[in-house]
């Protein structure tokens, strides 16, 4: 931490103590001057299937709200907003900025507590009202908004700790506001409705005031800062009711313009090195940009160009079946949930949105079809625009080398049923000094064949709690790379911090008509008493459908080397005389043995080490086969694995 950051954090600590004393707060809200200058950026389409929205809204009214692993979670309209539904732990209503939300004994699992408080589900009630005009959805909104305002007083409790959480709540409040008819809504009718409107608008101001005073800066300035600025920007364009709004809006827009370029590389890779955060950040940037268009406060061309590059990266790593590698952290966090379609995919949705925003036929080809989230954003006129884009003759992917982000795509017969797609990671560990959401996965790669996943990234599973599993899923043994002396490539300093970070880079990249060739290196083990370097070469021979993986260990002394091959849960794996035979439905690959004295085993669902797991959803894990080979080296050694894709 720099001296400048230390000084900043001391000032912030002093500011928090002053606010705790009741000074420099927004306890007394200035009078709001209602304005009709705000413009809606949600277009309310007619061509969506109403039934799925009404069904989802009815489940909410019946008292059910899925939260991560709790798919049958009971959540009554009067539920306790300060209760963790997973552990049943009640968080105290103490001053929020001094509440330790990472303390499981105090608040439970904060992810489970915060998720309902983002109010994505209340947007579903607003959508149901917009589509049906049935009063019961307004009544349901009234009960939940009233109970939230009652139970979550300004600056008190877990819902007044994180600026990002307030920002996401503001974005969803803005969507609700637009969908129900703003201040003319039945929600605000009569004496009770007028009181509700005043309480709601006062809370909007207090949310905005809080964010303005508590932006995430310096080493914390990752996706949180972008989200906070997006929330404040959207709030000030939705409710420009106070004299401070213009300066707050301008500050937020400046932050977004700057951070969009800082946190996302020119090649479109989000510097968190986590694919899930790519979609999370894109939603913030796109929604803020659309709010700007609606309020005549346009963002720069460079801002939109960076968004386009980010979507282009998603198009390039997505396989022919729509699968995207689960690289880096993922907490199933979404900014909004505008679609209630079955099998809705956030990545395909962003491609559909990008196709319309940037007139990109290649994005349309990857998206396949228009989704409801895109329809809600653009309205009825979007259908003919999307259909007009020619996509049948497009050759994909757009790009194969992302040198800033460190990702390289080797491939054969891409976008066909015979596709081979390899995504290699030779990029930074994560963003800024703490690299909070990166995993120790240098030189790992994924392999998909014909839209079927074979070699996978196992995902994330845990965040603030379950340290054993948090450490495993972000550690080196949970990735398709080599682990030396049972140590991670990088040294962890906590759940969201790396102290000593492996540096990875690409030495050689040569895509060709017949062969793709990648060579990468990382120095994560140079910290060992006998410094060691891992160099990996991957060659794809397209005509033979063969992949050669050559791992060079450069060292002087003895080391234990373990190699990991993580397979999809849909794969069956067998160690045979000819190699590792892997079947995924009607597709087969065979991995050769590295030879020498290497021993092999298959791990599946082992909770002791742990080993042999995949997590496709936050806090949900499933047994999946992992092949582990082990050898001892004494000086420079090369291991070669051949992979045949049948």
C-alpha angles and dihedrals in degrees: 000000000000124000088245091056092046090054090048092051092049089053090049091050090052091048091052091051090050091051090048087060089055098257127127091013134126095239087127108050119208116240112277117234104208114223133189090204092097114098128208118246093187109085102197103222125215096208101075127105102260095196096069092053093048091047092051091046092049090054089054091049089049089058104259124125121164112224114186108291092003098084094163095042113160110226115168121198087252095048120146106262091199095056126100103226092203100057100016088235115155113217115220122250093236127135102303101219092057095043111109100226090180091065105101092193090057104041107007116225102349093201090063092046096048099045099074089041090063085072097219087140092057088062087060089057089049091050090050090052092048092051098042106021087219111157095218091074091055089048090051090051090049094054094048096043092047093048092048092051090047096048101037107054118187114289094356128116137353095316091065098053108078122050090205092060091051090048094053090047090052092051091053092045087054091053091048090049092052095044098050097046103269116250091346090064120121084241088076100040124126129002095309091046092050091053089048091051092051093048091046095049091046090053090050089057092047091050091051093046090050094052093046089055097042110042114158107249141178113000089003093054098107129111088324092069093049091048093048092050092046091051093049093044093051091045094052092048092046096045109023089168104128134058091241092060096085095053092042090050092049092048091049092048091049090051091050093048091050100040095044087066098036099047096040119056121231089255089059100255115137106234093228084079089222120118095207090057089052089067093039093055093042091058091053092048096044096046092048090048092051091047087053092052090050093050097042091249099120125194121228127272088246091058092054093042090057090051089051091051090050091054090046089058091053090050091053099050095043114098127224091272095049098259117149123194114253094229116167128350124345125178098172088249117161129182093213137000105211098151125071095178120133113257092009111178119206092206096051088046091056090049090053090048090047092050090059097039095049103024090242116165090185090059089051090051091055094043091051095198144011116274131208096249089060090046092054090049097049106024133214097327091066097079098069092040092054094044091051092062111099111226108155097086098043118122113214154240101045096214137010104192124056100182097176094050093036100235124135128187121210112189150163129199089356119199092021134100088258095053121145111196124180121182113195124195116215097144138110119298093244146305126317125336099319098041086206101184102032125108128218091253107127113164092004117140141190126222126205123178121198091339093310119118116233112155107032143176104244096221131226115286099174137046125163096007139039095051094191091059094038089056093046100050094047094041130096097255088063092063138068096258140083126288119203124210090345091290129127117247089242129036116243122223096185142319092306104023138077118196103186110031127202113232116217130186143169115251097182136009120181118165115186145169093257103021139025116203130190130177121185138171137197131190100202092123096049085098091070121105085251101039114228133194125202116210119183128191121190121190123184114200102198102195092049093040086226130142122200117199114192115188116192119195111200112195144113105229143039122301138166110239122197124185123200131205111185115196132195117265086244091065128095113209130198132178105223138165092269096047141272106340113202125186126189106181105293097353128083137190129182123207118200124225119256092231130216117079095327115141123210134207138167117230122194127171095346108164096180101066087011113238141142104045141128128193116198093167132038112272092003120103133176133193113259130171118264122182113211123190124188135196140160119233130195107194129334112356136171126210121193126197122185118203119196117197111205 
